[in-house]
Amino acid sequence: MICCAERHNQLEPAEGKSGTSSICAATLAGSIIGDYQMDTTPLKEKYCPRCKKIKPAEGFYFDKNRSHQLRHYCISCSKEIALNYRKAYPARHRRYYRHSRQKRKRKVLTHYGNNVLACVRCGESRLACLTIDHIHGGGRKHFARINKYGSRFYSWLMQNNYPVGYQTLCGNCQLIKREENNEIANKIQMRPAAAKANGQRIR
């Protein structure tokens, strides 16, 4: 790379300015960025500049876009910063959170809708009408087992690389599927046995 840095010392600086030209600075910056490679070596410990403590790597959020793939601040400080931001800008936070949830939902529903944001049965495409359906049933038990509901369940699907066994259905088609597969009747029959096993009184 030919840079004007070799001759910028020969240039007479304008009044009140340094001798380095803007072209030189841009060229040098491009050279540095071009040669830079992010260090992704795993760390066992990391220093948090906010609380000024050295903590194990497990005490930092994962971030693939940062050096060593760890966030700049530890988890405790990150949560505190986020909490302070929510208190200072509640309306802005609600807008961002809502947009983030909808973006995540669109991505998951599109994947399980065969790359189309629509019900796989009737073609309904309104986001408010679409849901994730467990193809073989057992959705309630699965939600309780992984303790993920609503938006968190969409995150769980993404984090687990979109496991099989799910499809995008609208609310109407999901109710029709339950009726066709007799899922509602099976659920009602299971309630007395589950209550008896838990020692609860059957009404």
N, C-alpha and C positions, 0 to 999 in steps of 0.2 A: 504494500500500500504506500503510495506516494503522498506524503503529508506536507502541508505548508509549514509545519513546525520547524523544518530545517532553515527556513528563511524568514520566520516571523520576527527574529531578533534584528533583522536588517530593516524592518519597517519602522518608520517613525510613528509613535503612538499619537493619536489625536489628543487634544487638550482634555485632561481629566480622565483619560482612559489608559488602560495598560497596553503593553506592546503586543499582546496576543490577540490575533484576529478571531472573529467569530467562526470563520471557515476552519481555522486551525483547531479550535476547541471542538467543533462538530466532528472533524476528522479523527481527532484523538479519541473522542467518546465512542465513535463507531468502531475504532480499532479495539478499544478495551472491551466493549460489549461483545464484539465478534469473537474475541479470544477467550471470553469468560465461560467457564463451565461450572455449574452449580455442584457443590459438594453434597452428595447423597449418602455419605458414609453414616451408618447408624451410630447414634450416641447412647451411652449408658446414663450420662448425666448432662444437665444443661443449666446454665445460669439464667435466671429471670431478672431482667434489669429493673422491673417495677418493685418487686418485694425484696430484691437484692439477696436472693437465696439460691443455692445450688440444689436442684431437685432431680430425682430420677427421670428418665425419658418418659416413663408412664404418666408423669405429672404434667405433660404437655399434649395439646391436641395435635393430631396428625395433619399435616398440610404438605401435599406433594409439590407445591409450587415454591416452597421455602427451603433454605439451606438445611441439610440433614433431615428434611421432611418433617420438621416440628415447628409449631407456632412460636412467635417471638416471646410471648408471655406465657406463664404457666396457667393451668386450668383455673386455679383459684382467682388469679388476677384477671383472666379473660372473662370469667363469670361476673366479677365485680364491675369491670368496665362495661359489660353488656347491660347489667342492672342499672348502672348510673345513666347510661344512654337512654334506656327505656323510661326512666323517671324524668329525664330532661326533655325528651322528645317523644311523648306517648303517641301522638297522632301519626308522626312519621314512622314510628316503629310498627304500629298497627297496619299501615299501608304496605310497608315492606314485608311484614310477616304474611299478610294475606296474599300478596303477589308471589311470594316464595312458595306458599302452600299450593296455589293454583298451578304454578309452573311445574312443581313436582308431580301433582296429580295428572296434569296433561301428559307428561312424559311417560308415566307408568301406564295410564289408560291407553295411550297410543300403542305402547309395546304389546299389551295384552289384547288389543283390538286388531291384531295382525297389521300393525303399522298404520292404522287409521284410527282417528279419534272418534269412534262410534261404537254402538252396541253391535256385537257380532251376530245377533239374531235379527233385529228389526232395523238397524241402521240409524237409530236415534243418536244425534251428535251434540246435543246440548250438554255442556259440562255438568250443570247442576243435576242432571238426570242420571248420569253415569256412575257406576260403582264397580268395584272388583268383586268377582264371584269365585268361590271355591268350587271348582268343577265337580268334585266328588263329595261335596257337602262338608259338614263339620267345621264351618267357619267360626262359630262361637267358641268351640273348644280350642281351636287353634289360636284365636285372639287371646284367650285367657292364658294359654300355655306360654306364649311369647310375651304377653303383657304389652301388646302394641295395638292401639286403636286409632281410627281416623287417619290423620296425616302422618302419624308415626308409623303406621302400617305401610304406607307408601314408601317411606324412607327405608323400612326394613326390607322391602322387596328390592329396592335399588342396591342396598348394601350387600344383599345376598345374590347379586347378579341375576335377577329376574328368574327365580325358580319356576319350574313347570307346575301345572295344576291349577292355573288361574285363567280367567277370561274377563273381558269387559262386557258388562250387561247394564242395561238401563233398569230402573227400579221395577217397572212393570214386568219385564221379561224375567227378572230374578224371582218375582212372586209367582209367575207362571211356572217357572222351572221347579220351584219348591212344591207347587201343587202337583205337577206331573210326576215328580220323583217321590211324592208322599213324605217329603222332609218334615213338614209341619206335624203330621200325625206321629211320625217316629219321635219327634222332639217331645210331644205331649206324653207319649208312652214312657219315655225315659225319665220324666220328672218324678213320679212316685218312687221308682227304684233309687234314684239319686238322693231323694229326700230321706228315704228309709236308711240308706247307707250313712248319711250324715246325722242320723238321729233326730231329724226334724219331724214335726207333726204334719201329717198329710191332711189337707183341707178338701 
